[in-house]
Amino acid sequence: MSVQGITEDDIANYLANTPGFFERHAELLASVQLTSPHGQRAVSLQERQMEMLREKIKGLELKIIEMIRNGQDNVAISDRLHRWTRAIMLTANPSELPEVLVRELKHQFLIPQGGIRLWGADDAFNMLPFAQDVSGDMKSFASSLTMPYCGVNSGFEAVRWLDDPATVMSLALIPLRHGPEHNNAFGLLVLGSPDPTRYTADMGTEFLMRIGEIAGAGLSRLLPVE
């Protein structure tokens, strides 16, 4: 629209930079008619502004609800992680640590199946289930992981460590290290689920990395004294 060289942008800029205009011409607020987004009826400028504000408030309310829900979920996860870590720390007998670690992890995070193998443990634990033989390829694969593997069950050796490997559709493989300065893994934690979407290649692994760090630190008590 252009009237004698005046464009819509000129009018918009004038109104934006002249806040007193509608104070001096308050009757315009009631007389200007706009189309309502909720139908073809005409509404006043004031009513349209109210509708826009209601929509904005509704959007903000939804965001707040989502933030509260995410906050509650984070608190719940933090509580579960705390209880799991506490169970590890309260286990006095080192030989019981792998079993406690896996059992409590499954319980706290509702994981259907879990297993663990350590190949760097002290010889005193050689006869225990977690110290059973692991192939060299599996050890090399664990050490090559810079972050947990998440994805479909494609026949990994580690799946056979689980109680019912035939039902596992997706899994997470978490390398266990003595600390960030150690490249070679001394064990591997495997989590399995019959749900193919429980562990996927595109999921975030930061939380699983924290699980691996805590597990590696706790299980370091089983390593030979250097």
C-alpha positions as CSV (number, residue, x, y, z in Angstrom):
1,M,0.0,0.0,0.0
2,S,1.3,3.5,-0.9
3,V,-0.6,6.7,-0.4
4,Q,1.1,9.8,-1.7
5,G,4.5,8.2,-1.2
6,I,3.6,6.8,2.3
7,T,4.1,3.1,2.6
8,E,2.9,0.5,5.2
9,D,6.4,0.4,6.5
10,D,6.4,4.1,7.0
11,I,3.1,3.8,9.0
12,A,4.5,0.9,11.0
13,N,7.7,2.8,11.9
14,Y,5.8,5.9,12.9
15,L,3.5,3.9,15.2
16,A,6.4,2.0,16.7
17,N,8.3,5.2,17.4
18,T,5.4,7.2,18.6
19,P,4.1,5.4,21.7
20,G,1.8,8.3,22.6
21,F,-0.3,8.1,19.4
22,F,-2.9,5.7,20.7
23,E,-3.1,7.6,24.0
24,R,-4.1,10.7,22.0
25,H,-6.4,8.6,19.7
26,A,-7.7,6.0,22.1
27,E,-10.9,5.7,20.1
28,L,-9.0,4.0,17.3
29,L,-8.2,1.0,19.5
30,A,-12.0,0.2,19.7
31,S,-12.8,1.1,16.1
32,V,-10.0,-0.9,14.3
33,Q,-11.4,-4.3,13.2
34,L,-9.2,-7.3,12.5
35,T,-10.0,-10.9,11.4
36,S,-9.9,-13.3,14.3
37,P,-7.6,-16.4,13.8
38,H,-10.4,-18.5,15.4
39,G,-12.9,-17.7,12.7
40,Q,-13.9,-15.1,10.1
41,R,-15.6,-12.8,12.6
42,A,-14.1,-9.3,13.0
43,V,-12.7,-8.3,16.4
44,S,-11.3,-5.1,17.8
45,L,-7.6,-4.4,17.9
46,Q,-7.7,-4.7,21.7
47,E,-9.5,-8.1,21.5
48,R,-7.0,-9.3,19.0
49,Q,-4.1,-8.2,21.3
50,M,-5.8,-10.2,24.1
51,E,-6.0,-13.3,21.9
52,M,-2.4,-13.0,21.1
53,L,-1.4,-12.6,24.7
54,R,-3.5,-15.6,25.7
55,E,-1.8,-17.7,23.0
56,K,1.6,-16.5,24.2
57,I,0.7,-17.3,27.8
58,K,-0.5,-20.7,26.8
59,G,2.7,-21.4,25.0
60,L,4.8,-20.3,28.0
61,E,2.7,-22.5,30.3
62,L,3.4,-25.5,28.1
63,K,7.1,-24.7,28.2
64,I,7.0,-24.4,32.0
65,I,5.2,-27.7,32.3
66,E,7.8,-29.4,30.1
67,M,10.6,-27.8,32.1
68,I,9.0,-29.0,35.4
69,R,8.6,-32.5,33.9
70,N,12.2,-32.6,32.7
71,G,13.3,-31.4,36.1
72,Q,11.4,-34.1,37.9
73,D,12.8,-36.7,35.5
74,N,16.3,-35.5,36.1
75,V,15.8,-35.6,39.9
76,A,14.4,-39.2,39.6
77,I,17.4,-40.3,37.5
78,S,19.8,-38.6,39.9
79,D,18.2,-40.4,42.9
80,R,18.5,-43.8,41.1
81,L,22.1,-43.1,40.2
82,H,22.8,-42.1,43.9
83,R,21.2,-45.3,45.2
84,W,23.2,-47.4,42.7
85,T,26.5,-45.7,43.6
86,R,25.8,-46.1,47.3
87,A,25.2,-49.8,46.8
88,I,28.6,-50.1,45.2
89,M,30.3,-48.2,47.9
90,L,28.7,-50.2,50.7
91,T,29.8,-53.6,49.2
92,A,32.6,-54.5,51.5
93,N,33.7,-57.8,49.7
94,P,35.3,-56.9,46.4
95,S,34.4,-60.3,44.9
96,E,30.7,-59.4,45.3
97,L,31.0,-56.1,43.5
98,P,30.3,-57.2,39.9
99,E,27.2,-59.0,40.9
100,V,25.9,-56.1,43.1
101,L,26.8,-53.6,40.4
102,V,24.8,-55.3,37.7
103,R,21.9,-56.3,39.9
104,E,21.4,-52.8,41.3
105,L,21.8,-51.2,37.9
106,K,19.0,-53.5,36.5
107,H,16.8,-52.8,39.5
108,Q,17.2,-49.0,39.6
109,F,16.9,-48.3,35.9
110,L,14.5,-51.1,34.9
111,I,17.0,-52.8,32.6
112,P,15.8,-56.3,31.5
113,Q,19.2,-58.0,31.3
114,G,22.7,-57.1,32.2
115,G,26.1,-58.9,32.3
116,I,29.7,-58.1,33.0
117,R,33.2,-59.6,32.4
118,L,36.5,-58.5,33.8
119,W,39.8,-59.7,32.3
120,G,42.1,-57.5,34.2
121,A,41.1,-58.6,37.7
122,D,43.5,-60.2,40.2
123,D,44.2,-63.9,39.9
124,A,42.4,-64.5,43.2
125,F,39.0,-64.0,41.4
126,N,39.8,-66.3,38.5
127,M,37.1,-68.9,39.4
128,L,34.2,-66.4,39.7
129,P,31.6,-65.9,36.9
130,F,32.7,-62.4,36.0
131,A,36.2,-63.6,35.3
132,Q,35.3,-66.2,32.7
133,D,37.2,-66.2,29.5
134,V,36.7,-63.4,27.0
135,S,38.1,-63.6,23.4
136,G,41.0,-61.3,22.3
137,D,38.7,-59.7,19.7
138,M,36.2,-58.8,22.4
139,K,38.9,-57.3,24.6
140,S,40.3,-55.3,21.6
141,F,36.8,-54.1,20.7
142,A,36.2,-52.9,24.3
143,S,39.5,-51.0,24.4
144,S,38.7,-49.4,21.0
145,L,35.4,-47.9,22.3
146,T,35.8,-44.2,23.1
147,M,32.2,-44.1,24.2
148,P,29.5,-46.8,24.9
149,Y,28.2,-48.7,21.9
150,C,24.4,-48.6,21.5
151,G,22.5,-50.4,18.7
152,V,21.0,-53.6,17.5
153,N,22.0,-57.0,18.6
154,S,24.2,-58.1,15.7
155,G,25.6,-61.2,17.4
156,F,28.2,-59.7,19.8
157,E,30.0,-62.2,22.0
158,A,29.0,-60.1,25.0
159,V,25.3,-60.9,24.4
160,R,26.0,-64.5,25.4
161,W,26.9,-63.3,28.9
162,L,23.2,-62.5,29.4
163,D,20.5,-64.8,30.9
164,D,18.4,-64.9,27.8
165,P,20.4,-63.7,24.8
166,A,17.9,-64.9,22.2
167,T,15.4,-62.2,23.3
168,V,17.8,-59.3,23.1
169,M,17.0,-56.9,20.3
170,S,19.1,-53.9,21.3
171,L,22.0,-53.5,23.7
172,A,24.6,-51.1,25.2
173,L,28.2,-52.1,25.6
174,I,30.1,-50.0,28.1
175,P,33.9,-50.3,28.4
176,L,35.3,-50.3,31.9
177,R,38.6,-48.5,32.5
178,H,40.7,-47.7,35.6
179,G,40.6,-44.0,34.8
180,P,40.6,-41.5,31.9
181,E,44.3,-41.8,31.6
182,H,44.0,-45.6,30.8
183,N,43.3,-46.4,27.2
184,N,42.9,-50.2,27.6
185,A,39.7,-51.5,29.1
186,F,39.9,-54.1,31.8
187,G,36.2,-55.1,31.5
188,L,32.9,-54.7,29.7
189,L,29.4,-54.1,30.9
190,V,26.6,-55.2,28.7
191,L,22.9,-54.1,29.0
192,G,20.3,-55.8,26.9
193,S,16.6,-55.3,26.1
194,P,13.9,-57.0,24.0
195,D,12.8,-53.5,22.9
196,P,14.7,-52.6,19.6
197,T,14.3,-48.9,20.5
198,R,15.7,-49.0,24.0
199,Y,19.3,-48.6,22.8
200,T,19.8,-47.0,19.4
201,A,22.8,-45.7,17.5
202,D,21.6,-42.1,17.6
203,M,20.9,-41.9,21.3
204,G,23.0,-39.8,23.7
205,T,25.6,-41.8,25.5
206,E,26.7,-39.2,28.1
207,F,24.7,-40.9,30.9
208,L,26.0,-44.3,30.0
209,M,29.6,-42.9,30.0
210,R,29.0,-41.8,33.6
211,I,27.8,-45.3,34.5
212,G,31.0,-46.7,33.0
213,E,33.2,-44.2,34.9
214,I,31.5,-45.1,38.2
215,A,31.6,-48.8,37.5
216,G,35.2,-48.7,36.4
217,A,36.2,-46.8,39.6
218,G,34.3,-49.2,41.9
219,L,35.6,-52.3,40.2
220,S,39.2,-51.1,40.3
221,R,39.3,-52.7,43.7
222,L,39.5,-56.0,41.9
223,L,42.6,-55.1,39.9
224,P,46.1,-56.3,41.0
225,V,48.0,-53.9,43.2
226,E,50.7,-52.3,41.1
